[in-house]
Amino acid sequence: MKALITALALCVATPALSQQATTAPGGTLRVLDKITGTTQDIEFRNGQTQMVGLLAITLTECRFPSGNRTGDAYTLLTVVYNNSADPVFRGWMIASAPALNALDHPRYDVWALRCSSE
């Protein structure tokens, strides 16, 4: 019983471990046009909007694990189709898990690839 109380006290006293992230100056996204079958890798700066076909893609921020620039990329994106008032996607995409929070569009797919170093 004493061991259980000690273990519980240690668990409560130990802060939760979380991975720290660093913001990169930009990132690279891959866009697939499902109709033509073409892909494009596009470099963005944070806050930049670029047109790809009928999509207006804005990369708000790109983050990576601190101390591991080649680690996973986390990108905050807004994607607007054909000048619509409402975006078809707004949220975080993770390079290692693109299906976790994916753009659901009949013509286009967008993936986060990596954060830029400069």
C-alpha positions in Angstrom: 0.0 0.0 0.0 2.8 2.4 0.9 4.5 1.6 -2.5 1.2 2.5 -4.3 0.9 5.8 -2.5 4.5 6.7 -3.3 4.1 5.8 -7.0 0.9 7.9 -7.1 2.6 10.8 -5.5 5.5 10.7 -8.0 3.0 10.6 -10.9 1.2 13.7 -9.6 4.4 15.5 -8.8 6.0 14.9 -12.2 5.0 17.5 -14.8 3.6 16.1 -18.0 6.3 15.8 -20.7 5.6 17.6 -23.9 7.7 18.2 -27.0 8.7 21.8 -27.7 8.3 23.1 -31.2 10.2 25.8 -33.1 8.6 28.0 -35.7 10.3 27.9 -39.1 10.2 30.8 -41.6 8.2 28.8 -44.0 7.5 25.3 -45.4 6.9 23.1 -48.4 3.5 21.7 -49.5 2.7 19.2 -52.1 -0.5 19.7 -54.2 -2.1 17.0 -56.3 -4.6 17.7 -59.1 -6.6 14.5 -59.2 -8.0 15.3 -62.7 -4.7 15.9 -64.5 -2.6 13.7 -62.2 0.0 16.4 -61.7 1.8 17.2 -58.5 3.6 20.4 -57.5 5.9 21.0 -54.5 5.5 24.6 -53.5 7.6 26.7 -51.2 5.8 29.1 -48.9 6.9 31.8 -46.4 4.8 32.1 -43.2 1.8 34.2 -44.0 2.1 33.8 -47.7 -0.8 32.9 -50.0 -0.3 31.2 -53.4 -2.7 30.2 -56.1 -2.5 26.6 -57.3 -5.1 25.9 -60.0 -8.4 27.1 -58.4 -7.0 26.9 -54.8 -5.7 29.8 -52.8 -3.5 28.3 -50.1 -2.2 30.3 -47.2 0.6 28.9 -45.0 0.1 30.7 -41.7 2.9 28.9 -39.7 5.2 25.9 -40.0 6.6 24.2 -36.8 9.0 21.4 -36.2 10.3 19.7 -33.1 12.9 21.8 -31.3 16.4 20.6 -32.0 15.3 18.4 -34.9 14.8 20.5 -38.0 14.4 17.4 -40.1 11.7 16.0 -37.8 8.0 16.2 -38.4 6.4 19.3 -39.9 3.2 20.9 -38.5 1.6 23.4 -40.8 -1.3 25.7 -40.1 -3.1 26.1 -43.4 -6.2 27.9 -44.9 -7.3 26.6 -48.3 -10.0 28.4 -50.3 -11.5 27.0 -53.5 -12.6 29.2 -56.4 -12.7 32.4 -54.4 -15.4 31.0 -52.1 -16.3 33.0 -48.9 -15.7 29.9 -46.7 -12.5 27.9 -46.8 -12.6 24.2 -47.7 -9.9 23.6 -45.1 -8.6 25.5 -42.1 -6.4 23.8 -39.6 -3.1 22.0 -38.8 -1.6 19.4 -41.1 1.1 17.0 -39.9 3.6 15.8 -42.5 3.9 12.3 -41.0 0.1 11.8 -40.7 -1.6 13.6 -43.6 -4.8 11.6 -43.2 -5.2 12.8 -39.6 -6.5 16.1 -40.7 -6.8 16.1 -44.4 -8.3 18.4 -47.1 -11.5 16.7 -48.3 -11.9 17.9 -51.9 -13.0 16.1 -55.0 -10.2 17.6 -57.2 -7.3 18.5 -55.0 -5.1 17.0 -52.3 -2.7 19.0 -50.2 0.1 17.6 -48.0 2.6 19.2 -45.7 6.1 18.0 -46.6 8.6 19.9 -44.4 9.5 23.2 -42.8 12.1 25.4 -44.5 15.4 26.3 -42.8 15.8 29.8 -44.2 
